[in-house]
């Protein structure tokens, strides 16, 4: 079975960005960013994905990854 997973933790950690700072930088609710960072999100808000892709200058397939479980 394949599942969509957040790659936000790896992306932020590799750049030394703390999630509180990230939430402030993109002007988004900390709790929602934290859930995505910890891969606890049940769904991914489209506006959050847009902001994160802009912030990290990445494509959606770098932010969300499909993994075999």
Secondary structure, DSSP 8 states (H G I E B T S, - for coil): -EEEEE-HHHHHHHTT--HHHHHHHTT--HHHHHHHHTT--SS--HHHHHHHHHHHT--HHHHEEEEE-
